[in-house]
Amino acid sequence: MVSLYIVVFYKSRFYADMSFQFYYLLISIYGWYYWLSGKKRKSTGSIIAKKLNPVQWVYALVFSAMFFLLIYFILKSLTDSDVAIGDAFTTSLSFVATWLLARKIIENWLFWIVVDMTSAGLYIYKGLYPTAILFTVLTILAFIGYFKWKKYLLDE
């Protein structure tokens, strides 16, 4: 899928989304390792989810903003992207959301909800209707993921 979307996003001039696919591949390997070696509840074998504290929230938002500015500058200056703001926005939040997911932090789902809803709109705008449908489904799954993970929060 990653390879397919590299091509789809390149042809659609979603250059940041295309670049994110490379990051996604690497962080998925990291997350897979972290999840396999991480702690699980002994009684059920389920995950142990964590929450961001207020300082970590600030870091997540600051990193998102920094990524956004950097990606937007690159897209606006060096590419022919016609959706630079939206592409930079969704990609910057995706970088942070993927990191949070790899670390089993529940707020990853909140980031994904925003990313997936915004992406669905962008893909409709660009005529990528099957991808828009996929991201609408991913939005629903992100809501489900958030509420399911609430049951597995550490110290609750």
Residue, then its C-alpha position, 0 to 999 in steps of 0.5 A: m500500500v505504501s508503494l502504491y500511495i507514493v505513486v498516487f500522491y506523486k501524480s496528484r501533487f500531494y508531495a508531503d503525503m508522498s514523503f510521509q509514506f517513507y516515514y510511515l514505513l520506517i516508524s511502522i517498523y519501529g512501532w512494531y518492535y516497540w509494541l512487541s517488546g512493550k508491557k502488556r496486561k498479564s491478565t488479558g494480554s491487552i495493550i497498556a495505553k498512556k495519555l499525554n500530560p499537559v507538557q507533552w501536549v504542548y510538545a506535540l502541538v509545537f512539533s506539529a506547528m514546526f513540521f507544518l511550517l517547514i513542509y509548507f515552505i518546501l511545498k510552496s517554494l520547491t513544488d507545483s503543489d496546489v494544495a500546499i496548506g492542506d498537504a502540509f497540515t495533514t502531513s505534519l499532524s500525521f508525523v506526530a500521530t504516527w509517533l504517538l501511535a508507536r508509543k501507545i499514546i491514546e491521543n494519537w487517535l485524536f490527531w488521526i481523526v483530524v488528519d483523516m477528516t481533512s484528508a478526505g476533503l482534500y482527496i474529494y477536491k483532487g478527485l481521488y474519490p476511492t482514497a476519500i472513501l478510504f479516509t472517511v472509513l479511517t476517520i470512523l475507525a479512529f473514533i472507534g480506536y479512541f474509545k476502545w483504547k480508553k478502556y486500556l489507559l494506564d492508571e485509570 
